[in-house]
Amino acid sequence: MGSQVSKQVERRKTIHTQKKTLYDLKSSGEDYPGSEYHPTDRKNWMSGLNPEKLHINQIVWPGTHDSATNKIGIPLVTRPFAQCQSLSIYNQLVKGTRVLDIRVEENRRVCHGILVTYSVDVVINDVKKFLSETEHEIIILEIRTEFGHEDPPEFSKYLEENLGEYLISQDDHVFGKTITEVLPKRVICVWKPRKSPQPKTGDPLWSAGYLKDNWINTDLPSTKFDGNLKHLGEHPPVSARKYFYRVENTVTPVADNPVLCVKPVTRRIHGYARLFIAQCFANGCADKLQVLSTDFIDEDFVDACVGLTHARIEGKV
């Protein structure tokens, strides 16, 4: 018992030290090319950046982690342990989100671990509603079978039938195209089944290898921050690669820590998205940044990504 208490005391000290490390690093500055830019209309921010000039591989895509967890579990009971977003999919898109991370189980319900929530139909309907209200916004929709679950039967067919008119087919040439050149198609749907066949070149859906990340399972903010920088630096620049690479500006609860609710844990890193982008420049890997995701997305996070995108197309980077 005494050793457990001692371990937790040391754990709290480590968390405090790492939080202070990021706080102190912030004094080095959060400015970067485009950091002062704020879109006038986040719902249509891609449209505001000139779709004829904006190439797919120039975009810094603001994404959400565990996107469809706004109503997961039981309020005040299990929800705080699994909820990573408070907004609906539609409202996330209106706020400026352009990459969605959706986990499903065998009955086509969205889930996070063992907890389930509404049907994936809710996600698809929200996406289609948003697309019907905009003209130039492109979405990366990642749907994966959650670990420990089976693939939903005939799920590829389901996605193609429900999103077919919007789907940008799997094609390496897409990365070098402008938004205008891929229209009227609007959705890059990456389907990551556990056992079912992967989509192939030319298919309406994209295979798992087109959206990569290096997940670091930790609740230590500086550990995650530094690890994200390290892994990002190992990839080619966006202009030279044919896949999307995601950095998760999140930390998550771990079993050996008494704080298991998502919100107080992820807040340890949530406010440092701009610092991360600035540090990408300081470390020479800003040209590799592409997808940046977060829990509980807000306007400033979106603006941080859109600002760098604006700087890229204006030739300021």
N, C-alpha and C positions, 0 to 999 in steps of 0.2 A: 504493500500500500504506500509506504513512504517513498519507494522508488518511483511509483507512478506520479505522486504529487511533485516530486523533484523534476521529473521529466516534463510535466506540464508547465512548471514554473520556468524552466529553460525554454520551453516552446514559446511561451508568451514573451519572453525576453527577445527571442529571435524575431518574432513577428514585429515587435516594437522597433527593433534595430533596423529591420528591412523597410518598414514604413518610413522611418526617419531618413534612410538612405535615399529613397525616392524623393522625399520632401526636400532634402538638401540639394539633390541633383537638379531640382526644378529651378534653383537660383542661377543655374548656368544658362537658362533661357529656354523659352518655348517658341521662339520665332523661327520661321522657315519660309521659303518662297510660297506665297499664297496664304499664309497664316492669317492675314488681315481680311481675306475675302469671305463674304457671307452671302449666300444665295438669297435673292428676294422672294423666291418661291421654292421651298424645299420639295413640294409635291412634284414640281416640274424642273428640278435642277439640271438634269441632263439637257433638256430643251433649252435652258438658259445659257448653256455653254457652247451652243452652235453645233448641232448634230452632224453637220456637213464636215466639220473639222475634227470632231472628237472621235479618236480611234478606240476600239475596245481595249487594246492593251495600254492605253494611256490612263484609263480610269482608275482612281483609287476608290474601291467599292466599300461603302459603309455597310457592315453586316451585323446580324444579330445571332447570338449564341443560344441554342435551344429556343428557337423563335416562337414556337406555338405553345408556350407553357403559361400563358396568362391566366388560364382557368384550371390548371392542373391540380389534382388532389383535392383535399377538403380544406376550405378556408380556415386559417388560424390553427389547423391541426397538422396536415401533411404538406400543404401548399408551400409554406416557407422553406421547406427542405428541397424543393424541386423547381420552384418558380424562378425563371431567369429573365422574363419579360413581363411587364404589366400591361402592355398595349396589345390590342388585337393585331393580326397580320395586316389588315387594311390600314390601320392607324400607324403602324410601323412604316409602311410604304409611303403614306402621306407625309410622314415626318422626314423621309429621305432615305430610309433603308433600301438597299438594292441587292443584298445577298441574304437569303433565308435558309436557315438550318432546321430541317424538319425531320423528326424521328418517328417512325411508324412501327406498328406491330402487325401480327397476322390478320387481325380483323379490321385493318385500315383505320385504326384509331391512332392518334398522335400519342406519344408516350415519352417519358423521361425515366429511364430505369424501370422500376416495377410499377410506377404510377402512370395511369392513362387519363386522357382528357377527351376532347371532342373528336369527331370523325375528320379524316383528312379532307373530306368534302368542304368543310368550313374554310380550310386554308385555300383550296382551289377557288372557291367562290369569292373569297376576299381578293385573291390575286386577279381574277378576271374582272371584278368590279373596278379595281384600281386601273387596270389596263384600259378598260372602256372609257375611263375619265381622263386619260392622258394620251399623248401621241408619240412621244420620242423616248420614253423611259424604258430602259432595258433592265431585266431582272435575272439574276442567277438564282435559280430555285434548286437547292440541294435537298434531296429526299433520300434517307437511308433507313434500312432496317435496324432498329435499335439492338444493341448487344443483348444477347440472351433471348431474343425473339426470332420467330420464323418470318420469312418473306410473305407479304400478302399475296394471295393467289392472283395470277394474271395482272400484276400491278403495272407492268409496262403498257399493256393494252389500255388499262384504265387511264393512265396519264396521257397517252396519245389521244384517246377519245375525248378527254376533257380539256386538253390544252392544245390540240392539234393545230388550230389556226394561228397560234402564237409561237409555236416551237421553232427555234433556230436549230437546224440539224447539225449533228456532230461533224465538224470540219475544221482542220487546223488553220485554214485560210481566214477564219472568222476573226482571229486575234488582230490581224492587220487591217481589218475593215473599219470604216467609220460607222457610226450609228445609222446614218442615212442609207448606207449600203446594205445593211441587214434588214431594214424595215421592208414590209410591215411586220415581220417576225419580231418578237419582243422578249422571248423567254429562253434562256439557256438552262435546260433542266438536266441536272446531274443526278442520275439514279444509281444508288449504291446498295444493291441487294447483298445479302449474306451468301446465298447459295444459288439463286437464279442466274441465268446467263447475263453477262455484261452487255450493254449496248455496243454496237460496232460503228465504224466509220460510215457516215451517211445516214445513220439512224436518226429519228427525231429526238432521241434522248442521248445524253452524253455519259460516258463511262467514268468510273471512280477516279482514274488517273488524271482527269482534267481539273480536279479541285483537290489540291494537296495541302497538308498542314503538318506541323510537328507538335502534337499535343503534349503539354507538360502538365502533369497532374499534381498540382501543388496549391497550397493556400498561402504561400510565401510570395509577397508581391515583387520584391527585387529579384528573387530567383526566377520568377516567370518573365519579368521584364528583360533581364540579361539573357535568358535562354531564348526569348523571342528574337532578340537582336542577333544572337549567334546563329540560329537556324536560318534566319532570313538571309544573312550574309553568305550562306552556303549555296544559294540559288543564283541562276543567271539573271541579268536584268530583264525587265518585262518585255523589252523589245526583242529579246533573243529566245524567249521560251514559248512553248505551245501548251501551256496549262496555267491555271490560276493557282496562286499560292496565298493561303490565308494565315494571318497572324491573329491570335485570339488575345485581346486586351482584357483578360479575365483571370481571376484566381477562383478556385472552387474548394468547398469544404472537403476535408479528408478525415478518415475514420479515427485517427489518433489525436484529434483536436476536439475539445468540448463544444466549440462553436460550429454548429452544423447547418445553420440557416444560410441560404445563399447570399442574401442582400448584405449583411454586415461583413461577410468575408470578401465578396467581390468589390466592395467599396474601397478596399485597400489599394486597388490599382485603377479603379474606374476613372478617376480624374486625371490620369496621366497619358491619355492618348496623344495630346499635342506634344508632350515631352517625348514620347516615343518617336514621333515623326521627326522632331528636331534632332534626336539622337541618331536616327537613321542617317541624317545628313552628316552629323559629326563623325559617324563611323563609316561613311562612304558606301552605304547600301540603300540610299533613298530611291535609286533607280530600280530597286528590286521590290519595293512595296507595292502591293496590289489590292489585296482584300484585308481589311481591318475590321474585326468583329468585337462585339461587346455584349455584356449583360445590361438590361435596363437602358436601352439606347435613348439618347437625348439629342437636342438640337446642336449643342456644341460639338458633340462627337461627329455628327453628320457634316457640320461646317468644316471641321478639321480635315476631313477627307476630301470634300468638294473643293476646298481652297487649294490643296496640292494638285488636284486634277486641273483646276483652272490655270495654275502656274505652268503645268506641263504643256497644255495646248497653246499657251501664250509664249512659250519658249523662254520662260524665266528660270527654268531648272537646268 
